[in-house]
């Protein structure tokens, strides 16, 4: 879960790997410091303002399901939060036939500017204690509780000041821990911090945001006479799909030179405010959005993901709720491509924009339950063939001439 409206409903990430996937290297973590160093590799990003719980199974301490949500800012909410996260992780593991033998807890929050990391640790101690009690009530002990703040870590479970001093201990330098070496060997990577992932999907600010909101106002006003003049829903949807395909081709022909904020700025500059506004409003129609979800194959997916991210950033001001559609599409493309950490962030933000958005709810649940996305991919391919019987399902109208269409790789596993 993310630090948002949806964070009040914790998410449980499964531990099972798809059949045939090689087992990751076995790594033994013996101290709170090693656990803290391994956390970003478990999640795929550096958690910020996050409560993270990891199930532990067997005598060897094998890691299982994981849960993440934003730390509630109001201490009055901590009691209910502790109960909910304990039940979510334990019962989620039980549904898969593997009740945890223990739990590792992490509380990650940096101090405010000028603040003290040690004060953060002290302030969050009651939350750690409530979670330990809630897990104990379910007869699953918290084996270790670690606070990470300001580049340091503390153990809430170790009373020995010789190994766990009051001022905390520094985290290992990035890339130097045993967990980092094992992750590199396994091909795992960290996608930056949670804050950075969310920033690439968050609304524009400043003068660009004001211009974009005016464009959305114009696009919304233009839809009314179309409806009054008898324009059908299908006609408006067809116009949206045509314009979106134009933008897809534009993005495909202008790949960014690098990732990160510079790539986002590049994509933002490729889209006009008025055309972006028209697509955003058109995607509010369920059937139009479902057609857009079909652009998931290898040659289409990269440009589609860039488009949905850019459109999510254009949902500014009074149109913030409209971001649920492009954010959900961004989450779907990421999940379909096997990037589950990014998918969870995008889908969590979609539920922040509109907690009742059914497509986001279903995808978020499916992603957290470890369902293979290939089932939905097959359905979308079949629907595409039904509408376009003469066109191969994976055909790509957005790719530059001469580029071949690749067969999508099989990966592990709607509607407002």
C-alpha positions in Angstrom: 0.0 0.0 0.0 1.0 3.6 -0.3 0.9 6.5 2.1 -2.6 7.5 1.0 -6.3 7.0 1.3 -5.9 3.4 0.4 -3.2 2.9 3.0 -5.9 2.2 5.6 -6.4 -1.1 3.9 -3.1 -2.9 4.1 -1.8 -4.9 1.2 -0.1 -8.3 1.5 2.4 -9.3 -1.0 2.8 -13.0 -1.6 6.0 -14.9 -1.3 5.5 -17.6 -4.0 7.5 -17.5 -7.2 6.1 -18.6 -10.6 6.9 -22.2 -11.5 10.2 -22.5 -13.2 11.7 -19.3 -11.7 15.1 -20.0 -10.3 15.5 -19.8 -6.5 17.3 -16.6 -5.4 20.7 -16.9 -3.7 20.3 -17.9 0.0 21.4 -15.1 2.3 21.5 -15.3 6.1 20.7 -12.0 7.9 21.8 -12.1 11.5 21.4 -8.6 12.9 19.1 -5.6 12.8 21.6 -3.8 10.6 21.6 -6.5 8.0 17.8 -6.6 8.0 17.7 -2.8 7.5 20.2 -3.1 4.6 18.1 -5.8 3.0 14.7 -4.0 3.2 15.0 -2.0 -0.1 15.8 -5.2 -2.0 12.7 -7.0 -0.5 10.4 -4.2 -1.7 12.2 -3.0 -4.9 12.5 0.6 -3.6 13.6 2.5 -0.5 10.5 2.9 1.7 9.7 6.4 3.0 7.2 7.1 5.7 6.4 3.4 5.7 5.4 0.6 8.0 6.7 -2.6 6.6 6.1 -6.2 7.9 7.7 -9.4 6.6 6.5 -12.9 7.5 9.1 -15.4 8.6 8.6 -19.2 8.1 10.4 -22.2 9.5 13.4 -22.8 11.7 15.7 -21.4 9.0 13.8 -18.1 9.0 12.7 -18.0 5.4 11.0 -14.7 4.4 7.5 -14.9 3.2 4.7 -12.3 2.5 5.4 -8.6 2.9 3.1 -5.7 3.8 3.7 -2.0 3.4 1.5 1.0 4.2 2.0 4.6 5.2 2.6 5.4 8.9 -0.6 7.0 10.2 0.3 10.6 11.2 -2.1 10.6 14.1 -1.1 8.4 17.1 -4.8 7.9 17.9 -5.0 5.7 14.8 -2.1 3.5 15.8 -4.2 1.0 17.8 -6.5 0.2 14.9 -3.6 0.2 12.4 -1.7 -2.3 14.5 -4.6 -4.7 14.6 -5.3 -4.3 10.9 -1.8 -4.9 9.7 -1.3 -7.9 12.0 -4.5 -9.5 10.8 -3.8 -8.7 7.2 -0.3 -10.3 7.2 -1.2 -13.3 9.3 -4.5 -14.2 7.6 -3.1 -13.4 4.2 -0.3 -16.0 4.8 -2.9 -18.5 6.2 -4.9 -18.2 3.0 -1.9 -19.6 1.2 -1.5 -22.4 3.6 1.6 -21.1 5.3 1.0 -19.4 8.7 4.0 -17.3 9.8 6.2 -18.5 12.6 7.3 -14.9 13.2 7.3 -11.4 11.8 10.0 -8.7 11.2 8.7 -5.2 11.6 10.3 -2.0 10.1 9.3 1.6 10.8 10.9 3.9 8.2 10.5 7.7 8.6 13.1 10.5 8.1 13.1 13.5 10.5 11.8 16.8 9.5 14.4 19.4 8.4 16.3 20.3 11.6 14.8 17.4 13.4 16.4 14.4 15.1 16.3 10.8 13.9 16.6 9.7 17.4 13.4 11.6 18.3 11.6 9.9 15.4 12.6 6.5 16.8 11.3 7.5 20.2 8.1 8.9 18.9 7.4 5.7 16.9 8.2 3.3 19.7 4.5 3.1 20.9 3.4 2.2 17.4 6.0 -0.6 17.4 4.8 -1.8 20.7 1.2 -1.9 19.6 2.1 -3.9 16.6 4.0 -6.4 18.7 1.0 -6.8 21.0 -1.4 -7.2 18.1 0.8 -9.9 16.5 1.2 -11.6 19.9 -2.6 -11.7 20.3 -2.6 -13.8 17.1 0.1 -16.0 18.5 2.7 -14.9 16.0 5.7 -13.1 17.7 7.5 -10.1 16.3 11.1 -11.4 16.2 12.7 -8.1 15.4 11.4 -4.5 15.2 13.7 -2.0 13.5 13.4 1.8 13.1 15.2 3.4 10.1 15.6 7.2 10.1 18.1 9.7 8.9 20.5 7.0 7.6 20.6 5.2 11.0 18.8 2.3 12.5 17.6 1.1 16.0 16.2 -2.2 17.3 13.1 -1.9 19.5 13.7 -5.5 20.7 17.3 -5.4 21.8 18.0 -3.9 25.3 21.8 -4.3 25.0 23.3 -0.8 24.6 26.6 -2.5 23.6 25.2 -3.6 20.2 22.2 -1.3 20.0 23.3 2.1 21.4 20.7 4.8 22.1 22.1 7.0 19.3 21.5 4.2 16.8 24.0 2.8 14.2 24.7 4.0 10.6 23.3 2.0 7.7 25.8 0.3 5.5 26.9 2.3 2.4 24.6 1.5 -0.5 25.7 -1.5 -2.5 28.2 -2.8 0.1 26.0 -5.3 2.1 25.6 -9.0 1.7 22.0 -8.4 0.7 23.2 -6.0 -2.1 25.6 -8.5 -3.4 23.0 -11.3 -3.5 20.4 -8.9 -5.1 22.9 -8.0 -7.8 23.6 -11.7 -8.5 19.9 -12.3 -8.7 19.4 -9.4 -11.1 17.2 -7.4 -8.7 17.3 -3.7 -8.6 16.1 -0.8 -6.5 14.0 1.7 -8.3 14.9 4.7 -6.1 12.8 5.8 -3.1 9.1 5.5 -2.8 9.0 9.3 -2.7 10.7 9.4 -6.1 8.4 6.8 -7.6 5.4 8.8 -6.5 6.8 12.1 -7.7 6.9 10.8 -11.3 3.2 10.1 -11.1 2.1 13.2 -9.1 0.3 16.3 -10.6 2.2 19.1 -12.2 2.6 22.3 -10.2 3.1 26.0 -10.9 2.2 27.8 -14.1 2.0 24.5 -16.1 -0.6 23.2 -13.7 -2.7 26.3 -14.1 -2.5 26.1 -17.9 -3.4 22.4 -17.8 -6.5 23.0 -15.6 -7.7 25.6 -18.1 -7.2 23.1 -20.9 -9.2 20.5 -18.9 -12.0 23.1 -18.4 -12.1 23.7 -22.1 -12.2 20.0 -23.0 -14.9 19.4 -20.4 -17.0 22.3 -21.9 -16.5 20.9 -25.4 -18.0 17.5 -24.4 -21.3 19.0 -23.4 -22.4 20.2 -26.9 -21.2 17.0 -28.4 -23.6 15.1 -26.2 -26.4 17.5 -26.7 -25.9 17.4 -30.5 -26.4 13.6 -30.4 -22.8 12.5 -30.5 -22.8 9.0 -29.3 -20.6 7.6 -26.6 -18.9 5.4 -29.2 -18.0 8.4 -31.3 -16.4 10.2 -28.4 -14.6 7.0 -27.5 -13.3 6.5 -31.0 -12.0 10.1 -31.1 -10.2 9.5 -27.8 -8.6 6.3 -29.0 -7.5 7.9 -32.3 -5.9 10.8 -30.4 -4.3 8.6 -27.9 -2.8 6.5 -30.7 -1.4 9.7 -32.2 0.3 10.5 -28.9 1.6 6.9 -28.6 3.3 7.2 -32.0 4.7 10.6 -31.1 6.3 9.1 -27.9 7.5 6.0 -29.6 9.3 8.1 -32.3 10.9 10.3 -29.6 12.4 8.0 -26.9 13.9 9.8 -23.9 17.6 9.9 -23.6 17.6 8.8 -19.9 15.3 7.9 -17.1 14.2 9.9 -14.0 12.8 13.4 -13.9 14.5 14.5 -17.1 12.6 11.7 -19.0 9.4 12.9 -17.4 10.1 16.5 -18.5 10.8 15.2 -22.0 7.5 13.4 -22.2 5.6 16.3 -20.8 7.0 18.6 -23.5 5.8 16.2 -26.2 2.1 16.5 -25.2 0.0 19.6 -25.7 -2.3 20.6 -22.9 -5.5 20.5 -25.0 -4.8 17.1 -26.5 -3.8 15.7 -23.2 -7.0 17.1 -21.6 -9.1 15.4 -24.3 -7.6 12.0 -23.7 -7.9 12.3 -19.9 -11.6 13.1 -20.1 -12.1 10.4 -22.8 -10.5 7.7 -20.5 -13.2 8.3 -17.9 -15.4 6.1 -20.1 -14.9 2.5 -19.0 -15.0 1.0 -22.5 -12.5 3.5 -23.9 -10.2 2.8 -20.9 -10.4 -1.0 -21.5 -9.4 -0.5 -25.2 -6.4 1.5 -23.9 -5.5 -1.4 -21.5 -4.9 -3.6 -24.6 -1.8 -1.6 -25.5 0.3 -3.9 -23.3 2.5 -5.8 -25.7 6.2 -5.3 -25.9 6.3 -2.8 -28.7 3.4 -0.8 -27.4 3.9 -1.0 -23.7 6.9 1.3 -23.3 5.2 4.2 -25.1 1.9 3.4 -23.4 3.4 3.5 -20.0 5.1 6.9 -20.7 1.7 8.2 -22.0 -0.3 7.1 -18.9 2.4 8.5 -16.6 2.3 11.8 -18.4 -1.5 12.0 -18.4 -1.5 11.2 -14.7 0.7 14.2 -14.1 -1.7 16.4 -16.0 -4.7 15.6 -13.7 -4.4 18.8 -11.7 -6.5 20.9 -9.5 -10.2 20.0 -9.5 -9.5 17.1 -11.9 -7.3 15.1 -9.4 -9.9 12.3 -9.3 -9.5 11.9 -13.1 -6.0 10.5 -12.5 -7.4 7.2 -11.4 -7.8 6.0 -15.0 -4.2 6.8 -16.3 -2.7 5.7 -13.0 -4.5 2.4 -13.2 -3.4 1.9 -16.8 0.2 2.7 -15.7 -0.1 0.2 -12.9 -1.5 -2.4 -15.3 1.3 -2.0 -17.8 3.9 -2.2 -15.0 2.4 -5.3 -13.5 2.0 -6.9 -16.9 5.7 -6.3 -17.6 6.7 -7.9 -14.3 7.5 -4.6 -12.4 5.4 -5.3 -9.4 6.9 -2.6 -7.0 6.1 0.2 -9.5 2.7 -1.3 -10.2 1.8 -1.3 -6.5 2.8 2.4 -6.2 0.8 3.4 -9.3 -2.3 1.4 -8.2 -2.0 2.8 -4.7 -2.0 6.3 -6.1 -5.0 5.5 -8.3 -6.9 4.5 -5.2 -5.8 7.7 -3.5 -7.3 9.6 -6.4 -10.5 7.6 -6.3 -10.9 5.0 -3.6 -13.9 3.5 -5.3 -12.3 3.0 -8.7 -13.1 -0.6 -9.3 -10.5 -1.4 -12.0 -7.7 -0.2 -9.6 -9.2 -2.2 -6.7 -9.2 -5.4 -8.7 -5.7 -5.0 -10.2 -4.3 -4.0 -6.8 -5.8 -7.1 -5.2 -4.7 -9.4 -8.0 -1.1 -8.0 -7.9 -1.0 -8.4 -4.1 -2.4 -11.9 -4.3 0.3 -13.0 -6.8 -2.2 -13.8 -9.6 -0.6 -14.3 -13.0 -1.4 -11.3 -15.2 -1.3 -13.5 -18.3 -5.0 -14.4 -17.7 -6.0 -10.8 -18.1 -3.6 -10.3 -21.0 -5.2 -13.2 -22.8 -8.7 -11.7 -22.3 -7.6 -8.3 -23.7 -5.9 -10.0 -26.7 -9.1 -11.9 -27.4 -11.2 -8.7 -27.2 -8.8 -6.9 -29.5 -9.1 -9.7 -32.1 -12.9 -9.6 -31.8 -12.9 -5.9 -32.7 -10.2 -6.2 -35.3 -10.5 -9.8 -36.8 -8.1 -9.0 -39.6 -5.4 -7.6 -37.4 -3.0 -9.7 -35.3 -3.6 -9.1 -31.6 0.0 -7.9 -31.0 0.2 -5.7 -34.0 1.7 -2.3 -33.2 0.5 0.9 -35.0 2.8 3.0 -32.8 6.2 1.5 -33.5 8.6 3.1 -35.9 8.8 1.5 -39.4 11.0 -1.6 -39.7 10.8 -2.6 -36.1 9.5 -6.1 -35.6 6.8 -7.2 -33.2 8.0 -9.5 -30.5 6.1 -12.3 -28.9 5.3 -11.2 -25.3 7.1 -13.1 -22.6 4.9 -15.1 -20.3 4.9 -13.8 -16.7 3.0 -14.5 -13.5 -0.3 -13.3 -12.6 -12.1 -5.2 -13.7 -14.0 -2.6 -13.6 -15.6 0.5 -12.4 
